[in-house]
Amino acid sequence: LSGAAATPLNWAKRAKPAGRRTAGLGASFGNEPPPTHSKALAAAFASAAKPGKTLNYSKHKETIAKALYNEFNNDAFDGKLPAKFDISWNAKLLTTAGLTHYKKVTRSTGLSEYSARIELSTKVLDCAEKLEATLLHEMCHAAAWLLDHQAKPPHGATFKQWANQAMRTSPAVPVHTCPPYQRFPPHRSRCPP
């Protein structure tokens, strides 16, 4: 089973504050994110940064993703998701920001074990805001599967229940079911409506 989802956030280009860099691809952040970020992302940057070093999104996205996972798990999911959770990056994901893969194993005793992993797109998630929104969205899928054993419909009542809980604890990070953008391969073009 596999549930695919991409999480939107207002990803329009923002004006750069004087003397600061925004969280675009390759931006250096120092030890703190720009002031436009959520509390969870600010905490993730603080825990991912090493003293005296600067963070660069493209170089440190794995560390930032793990730190964000820990922040969201503690705040939005009350620590109910596994502390060690497989989050991987895939350069072949071109049209979706993230996927949650589900697995159910039924033992000979009749007991079922549920597991999940999240796969993130290196091409689509080109800034910290996209990573933050997509990871929270995919964690809602993982919670629906691991805690409620529900994968279908992918954006059904169980998913929405987790999404609402996540948005109550992280209001700066909306969890939507339809992405506001699509990434098209270079050989395809799409005219704006």
matplotlib code that plots the C-alpha trace (Angstrom):
import matplotlib.pyplot as plt

x = [0.0, 1.2, -0.5, 0.8, 0.4, 1.9, 1.3, 0.8, 1.8, 2.0, 5.1, 5.1, 8.4, 8.6, 10.4, 13.8, 14.1, 17.0, 20.2, 18.7, 18.4, 15.2, 14.9, 15.3, 17.5, 21.1, 20.4, 22.5, 20.6, 23.1, 21.8, 18.3, 15.7, 14.2, 11.4, 8.7, 9.0, 6.8, 7.8, 8.4, 10.8, 12.6, 13.0, 14.2, 16.9, 18.0, 18.4, 20.0, 22.5, 25.9, 27.5, 29.4, 28.2, 25.6, 22.9, 22.4, 19.1, 20.5, 23.3, 21.4, 17.9, 18.1, 19.1, 16.4, 13.8, 14.7, 14.6, 11.2, 9.9, 10.9, 9.3, 6.0, 5.9, 6.2, 3.9, 1.2, 1.2, 2.0, 5.0, 2.8, 4.7, 7.9, 11.0, 13.1, 11.2, 12.5, 12.5, 14.3, 14.9, 14.3, 15.5, 13.1, 10.0, 9.3, 5.6, 4.8, 6.5, 6.2, 4.8, 4.0, 4.5, 2.5, 3.2, 1.1, 2.6, 0.3, 2.2, 1.2, -0.2, -2.8, -1.3, -0.7, 2.3, 1.9, 4.8, 5.3, 8.0, 8.1, 9.8, 10.5, 11.3, 14.7, 13.5, 10.2, 11.2, 13.6, 13.1, 12.4, 8.8, 7.9, 9.7, 7.9, 4.4, 5.0, 6.5, 3.6, 1.1, 2.9, 3.1, -0.7, -0.8, 1.6, -0.5, -3.7, -2.0, 0.1, -2.3, -5.7, -4.8, -6.6, -5.0, -8.1, -9.4, -6.1, -7.6, -10.6, -12.0, -9.0, -6.4, -8.4, -8.7, -4.9, -4.5, -6.8, -4.9, -1.6, -2.9, -4.1, -0.6, 1.2, -1.2, 1.5, 1.7, -1.5, -2.2, -4.2, -5.2, -4.6, -1.2, -1.3, 1.3, 2.5, 6.1, 6.2, 9.2, 11.2, 9.9, 6.3, 4.8, 1.6, 0.0, -1.4, -5.2]
y = [0.0, 3.5, 6.8, 9.7, 13.2, 16.6, 19.4, 23.0, 26.1, 29.6, 29.0, 32.3, 34.1, 36.4, 39.7, 39.3, 41.2, 43.7, 42.0, 38.5, 35.6, 33.7, 29.9, 29.2, 26.6, 26.9, 29.8, 30.0, 30.6, 31.1, 29.4, 30.7, 30.7, 33.8, 35.3, 34.1, 30.5, 28.6, 27.7, 24.1, 25.1, 27.5, 24.8, 22.3, 24.8, 25.4, 21.7, 21.0, 23.8, 23.2, 26.0, 28.4, 26.7, 28.0, 25.8, 25.5, 24.0, 22.0, 20.5, 20.0, 19.1, 15.5, 16.9, 19.6, 17.0, 14.7, 17.7, 18.8, 15.2, 15.2, 18.6, 17.7, 14.3, 15.8, 18.8, 17.7, 13.9, 13.8, 11.6, 8.7, 8.1, 6.1, 8.0, 6.3, 6.8, 6.2, 9.4, 9.1, 11.4, 10.5, 12.5, 10.6, 12.1, 14.9, 15.6, 15.0, 16.5, 13.4, 9.9, 7.8, 4.1, 1.7, -1.9, -4.4, -7.8, -10.4, -12.9, -16.6, -15.6, -13.5, -10.2, -7.5, -5.2, -1.8, 0.2, 3.3, 5.3, 8.7, 9.5, 13.1, 14.7, 16.4, 18.2, 19.5, 20.4, 23.1, 25.2, 24.8, 26.0, 23.2, 20.6, 21.7, 21.6, 18.3, 16.5, 17.5, 16.3, 13.0, 12.5, 12.8, 9.9, 7.9, 8.6, 7.5, 4.2, 3.5, 4.6, 4.1, 1.5, 3.4, 4.2, 4.6, 6.9, 8.7, 12.1, 10.7, 11.4, 9.8, 11.8, 15.0, 14.4, 14.2, 17.2, 19.3, 18.3, 19.1, 22.5, 23.3, 22.8, 24.3, 26.9, 28.4, 25.2, 24.4, 20.8, 20.6, 17.7, 19.3, 20.9, 24.4, 23.6, 20.9, 20.4, 19.6, 18.0, 20.5, 18.8, 19.6, 23.0, 24.3, 27.6, 29.5, 29.6]
z = [0.0, -0.7, 0.0, -2.0, -0.8, -1.3, 1.2, 0.2, 1.9, 0.5, -1.6, -3.5, -3.5, -0.5, -0.4, 1.3, 4.6, 4.6, 5.7, 5.9, 3.5, 3.0, 3.1, -0.6, -2.1, -0.9, 1.5, 4.6, 7.7, 10.5, 13.6, 13.3, 10.5, 9.0, 11.1, 8.7, 9.9, 12.3, 15.9, 14.9, 12.1, 14.4, 17.0, 14.3, 13.2, 16.7, 17.4, 14.0, 14.1, 15.6, 17.6, 15.4, 12.2, 9.7, 8.2, 4.4, 3.4, 0.4, 2.5, 5.8, 4.7, 6.1, 9.6, 9.4, 8.4, 11.3, 13.7, 12.3, 12.7, 16.3, 16.9, 15.2, 16.8, 20.3, 19.7, 17.2, 17.8, 21.6, 20.9, 19.7, 16.4, 16.6, 17.8, 15.1, 11.8, 8.3, 6.3, 3.0, 0.0, -3.6, -6.6, -8.9, -7.3, -9.7, -9.5, -5.8, -2.8, -0.6, -0.2, 2.8, 2.3, 4.5, 5.5, 7.4, 8.5, 10.1, 12.2, 12.6, 16.0, 14.2, 15.5, 12.9, 12.9, 11.2, 9.8, 7.7, 6.1, 4.5, 1.2, 0.3, -3.1, -3.4, -6.5, -5.3, -1.7, -2.6, 0.6, 4.3, 4.1, 1.6, 3.7, 6.8, 5.3, 3.4, 6.3, 8.6, 5.9, 5.5, 9.3, 9.3, 6.9, 9.0, 12.2, 10.5, 9.5, 12.6, 15.3, 13.7, 11.1, 8.3, 5.0, 2.8, 1.7, 1.9, 2.8, 4.6, 8.1, 10.0, 8.0, 8.5, 12.3, 12.5, 10.2, 12.4, 15.5, 13.8, 12.7, 16.2, 17.6, 14.6, 13.2, 11.0, 9.0, 7.2, 6.2, 2.9, 0.7, -2.7, -3.5, -4.9, -7.5, -9.7, -10.9, -14.6, -16.2, -18.4, -21.7, -20.7, -20.5, -19.0, -19.7, -16.7, -16.5]

ax = plt.figure().add_subplot(projection="3d")
ax.plot(x, y, z, "-o")
ax.set_aspect("equal")
plt.show()
